Amino acid sequence: MIPISRRELLKLAGVTAVGAALGSDKNAEAAETPKPQNFSFNGAQIPTLFRADVCVVGGGPAGTAAAVTAARNGARVVLIEQGTVLGGLQTQGLVYPAMPTRVLNTDTPYITDLNRRFAMHGIYVDFVDDEKYKNGGDARQYTPELLAFIYDELCADYKVEVLYNATLIGTNTAGGKISAAIIHTVEGLRKIEANIFIDGTGDATLSRFSGVKFAHGNEHTGRNQKMSLRFEMGGVEEMKVYKFFVKKLKDGWCESKPPEFEFAKTTHTEKFYFEGIQRGEVTKDDVAYIQAFTILGKPGTMSMNCPEVSPYLYSSTSALDRSKAIQQCRIMIRRLAHFFRKNIPGFKNAYISREASMLGVRESWRIHGKYYMTKDDYFNAQKFPDAVCRSAYPIDIHDEVLDVHRTLAKGEFYEIPYRALVTNEISNLIVVGRCISTDFPAQAAVRIQPTCMSMGEAAGIAAAYGLKNGIAVNAIDWTSIQNRSYVSAG
Ligand SMILES: Cc1cc2nc3c(=O)[nH]c(=O)nc-3n(C[C@H](O)[C@H](O)[C@H](O)COP(=O)(O)OP(=O)(O)OC[C@H]3O[C@@H](n4cnc5c(N)ncnc54)[C@H](O)[C@@H]3O)c2cc1C
């Protein structure tokens, strides 16, 4: 079980400047409307590689759920992924574990299927016996390697055509419709033609290339959330680590117990990290945010939710900054690994076993869709007739000086409307995952993996429904779809 109070604690230190961090009054001014990027390449014909009913770009948790669900509902689907694995930040980014929605019964049919498949491999992701956390309320722990395998299995089962090592570089867009995605492949530039397109890139790349209005960063400060490059350490003796933090450092906030537990930098353990800075073993930036989890199904390995880089120095919407951030994080990872080995019993023989192959971008660009969700929707626990999923996960903003962690009252939850997934500009586009139509603070709540997966699932159903009924996806009345089972799976 993920100790919720601990995660909350991690952010409490920064709540003083909450107002500025949460402000989003300047939304309208901050938005930009790009021109569609139609590629002519001096009139050269780009060959068509594939024709599909639905083309999903980006195989993260949201895009994969969309592709699998559309295919499951009868559509011919192609899924474009620039990496060599599905799962996005879950697998390439080593982001573990999936955080809880904190709402009972939010496990949608797709998530239930995923959990069932994990159980077949001996990993029980819904292992919490506490009723209040059942079926979506608590964290799902998806081991990156097994998840990658299961995503391939799901795509094979439902006949999703997956195109790995294929990067979207533009679109053919005219008359408010995308007709083709232009991708870079090993064969050269190729076209993917489809009736419906789903943007699961996390960065709203397909939407931006198609002329959809977007915004990025905090509306007041302009800063994006902090980025991280995650890593894993093997050779860890977990019980020794646990004893050190709980018994020696008296880290009373560590509610979790082996084999599933975490340690983190909190007010209780701050001194431990501060002394490392004084000895010159780590820098202040290296230990600005520290969190480590044991991994279900990978004994002796811990997943590190660090290091983070300053959003003053590195913006997630700058290509150069992203590259520099990766280089900087690699240096920090080595210092942290050394510090852990030297100072944490149980890490003596530990080594860096994996480094993420994808930078941990929490937030970059967000679209302005038919409905623009704001922090007020979050705090009002807003419900919508066209809700596609619900959550009570906190607004969780990682920032240099404005860290914010704001929760709803116990028992409250908010919903995400289908209209936040579709746009005014493009009739055959659905957007899913962390780049849907929200302001900066609301994005910091909707971005967790289960919510991204549920949005993807909804998009897959809507795409298949639109196809069958000849309705443009941005004109679908979500309430008229019969099998929209996700909001209340139980
Ligand atoms: C450091 C960090 C820690 C986090 N911690 C947690 C946590 O503990 N629990 C939790 O639930 N959530 C956590 N999150 C949030 C969560 O992991 C993400 O918000 C979520 O993965 C977003 O899903 P997505 O599908 O929208 O995008 P992503 O996971 O970003 O996936 C996007 C996919 O699109 C592909 N893509 C992008 N551009 C292109 C292109 N041009 N062509 C082809 N493919 C492309 C990418 O390769 C990737 O596979 C964390 C995020 C970060 C960064």
The ligand as an SDF file (V2000), in Angstrom:
LIG
                    3D

 53 58  0  0  0  0  0  0  0  0999 V2000
    8.7890   11.9030  -12.5270 C   0  0  0  0  0  0  0  0  0  0  0  0
    7.3360   11.5520  -12.5880 C   0  0  0  0  0  0  0  0  0  0  0  0
    6.7560   10.8750  -11.5300 C   0  0  0  0  0  0  0  0  0  0  0  0
    5.4180   10.5070  -11.5930 C   0  0  0  0  0  0  0  0  0  0  0  0
    4.8920    9.7690  -10.5770 N   0  0  0  0  0  0  0  0  0  0  0  0
    3.6790    9.1980  -10.7400 C   0  0  0  0  0  0  0  0  0  0  0  0
    3.2270    8.2210   -9.8280 C   0  0  0  0  0  0  0  0  0  0  0  0
    3.9080    7.8830   -8.8490 O   0  0  0  0  0  0  0  0  0  0  0  0
    2.0210    7.6440  -10.0710 N   0  0  0  0  0  0  0  0  0  0  0  0
    1.2180    8.0070  -11.1270 C   0  0  0  0  0  0  0  0  0  0  0  0
    0.1320    7.4530  -11.2890 O   0  0  0  0  0  0  0  0  0  0  0  0
    1.6300    8.9500  -11.9980 N   0  0  0  0  0  0  0  0  0  0  0  0
    2.8450    9.5250  -11.8490 C   0  0  0  0  0  0  0  0  0  0  0  0
    3.3060   10.4220  -12.7790 N   0  0  0  0  0  0  0  0  0  0  0  0
    2.3980   10.8660  -13.8710 C   0  0  0  0  0  0  0  0  0  0  0  0
    2.1370    9.8500  -14.9690 C   0  0  0  0  0  0  0  0  0  0  0  0
    3.1630    8.8810  -15.0710 O   0  0  0  0  0  0  0  0  0  0  0  0
    1.9750   10.5610  -16.3280 C   0  0  0  0  0  0  0  0  0  0  0  0
    1.2140   11.7270  -16.1900 O   0  0  0  0  0  0  0  0  0  0  0  0
    1.3080    9.6230  -17.3220 C   0  0  0  0  0  0  0  0  0  0  0  0
    2.2000    8.5890  -17.6420 O   0  0  0  0  0  0  0  0  0  0  0  0
    0.9150   10.3620  -18.5860 C   0  0  0  0  0  0  0  0  0  0  0  0
    0.4170    9.4280  -19.5050 O   0  0  0  0  0  0  0  0  0  0  0  0
    0.2400    9.8090  -21.0390 P   0  0  0  0  0  0  0  0  0  0  0  0
   -0.2020    8.5640  -21.7240 O   0  0  0  0  0  0  0  0  0  0  0  0
   -0.5880   11.0270  -21.1420 O   0  0  0  0  0  0  0  0  0  0  0  0
    1.6930   10.2550  -21.5510 O   0  0  0  0  0  0  0  0  0  0  0  0
    3.1230    9.5740  -21.4680 P   0  0  0  0  0  0  0  0  0  0  0  0
    3.2290    8.5940  -20.3770 O   0  0  0  0  0  0  0  0  0  0  0  0
    4.0620   10.7390  -21.4630 O   0  0  0  0  0  0  0  0  0  0  0  0
    3.2410    8.7950  -22.8540 O   0  0  0  0  0  0  0  0  0  0  0  0
    3.3210    9.4710  -24.0800 C   0  0  0  0  0  0  0  0  0  0  0  0
    3.7910    8.4860  -25.1520 C   0  0  0  0  0  0  0  0  0  0  0  0
    3.7750    9.1240  -26.4190 O   0  0  0  0  0  0  0  0  0  0  0  0
    4.9890    8.8540  -27.1200 C   0  0  0  0  0  0  0  0  0  0  0  0
    5.2220    9.9990  -28.0190 N   0  0  0  0  0  0  0  0  0  0  0  0
    5.3950   11.2850  -27.6680 C   0  0  0  0  0  0  0  0  0  0  0  0
    5.5900   12.0490  -28.7640 N   0  0  0  0  0  0  0  0  0  0  0  0
    5.5240   11.2140  -29.8300 C   0  0  0  0  0  0  0  0  0  0  0  0
    5.6510   11.4200  -31.2430 C   0  0  0  0  0  0  0  0  0  0  0  0
    5.8800   12.6280  -31.7650 N   0  0  0  0  0  0  0  0  0  0  0  0
    5.5570   10.3380  -32.0500 N   0  0  0  0  0  0  0  0  0  0  0  0
    5.3380    9.0900  -31.5340 C   0  0  0  0  0  0  0  0  0  0  0  0
    5.2050    8.8570  -30.2000 N   0  0  0  0  0  0  0  0  0  0  0  0
    5.2950    9.9100  -29.3570 C   0  0  0  0  0  0  0  0  0  0  0  0
    6.0230    8.7280  -26.0120 C   0  0  0  0  0  0  0  0  0  0  0  0
    7.1580    8.0040  -26.4260 O   0  0  0  0  0  0  0  0  0  0  0  0
    5.2140    8.0010  -24.9290 C   0  0  0  0  0  0  0  0  0  0  0  0
    5.2610    6.6050  -25.0950 O   0  0  0  0  0  0  0  0  0  0  0  0
    4.6320   10.8540  -12.7300 C   0  0  0  0  0  0  0  0  0  0  0  0
    5.2150   11.5560  -13.7840 C   0  0  0  0  0  0  0  0  0  0  0  0
    6.5470   11.8970  -13.7160 C   0  0  0  0  0  0  0  0  0  0  0  0
    7.1580   12.6320  -14.8580 C   0  0  0  0  0  0  0  0  0  0  0  0
  1  2  1  0
  2  3  1  0
  2 52  2  0
  3  4  2  0
  4  5  1  0
  4 50  1  0
  5  6  2  0
  6  7  1  0
  6 13  1  0
  7  8  2  0
  7  9  1  0
  9 10  1  0
 10 11  2  0
 10 12  1  0
 12 13  2  0
 13 14  1  0
 14 15  1  0
 14 50  1  0
 15 16  1  0
 16 17  1  0
 16 18  1  0
 18 19  1  0
 18 20  1  0
 20 21  1  0
 20 22  1  0
 22 23  1  0
 23 24  1  0
 24 25  2  0
 24 26  1  0
 24 27  1  0
 27 28  1  0
 28 29  2  0
 28 30  1  0
 28 31  1  0
 31 32  1  0
 32 33  1  0
 33 34  1  0
 33 48  1  0
 34 35  1  0
 35 36  1  0
 35 46  1  0
 36 37  1  0
 36 45  1  0
 37 38  2  0
 38 39  1  0
 39 40  1  0
 39 45  2  0
 40 41  1  0
 40 42  2  0
 42 43  1  0
 43 44  2  0
 44 45  1  0
 46 47  1  0
 46 48  1  0
 48 49  1  0
 50 51  2  0
 51 52  1  0
 52 53  1  0
M  END
$$$$
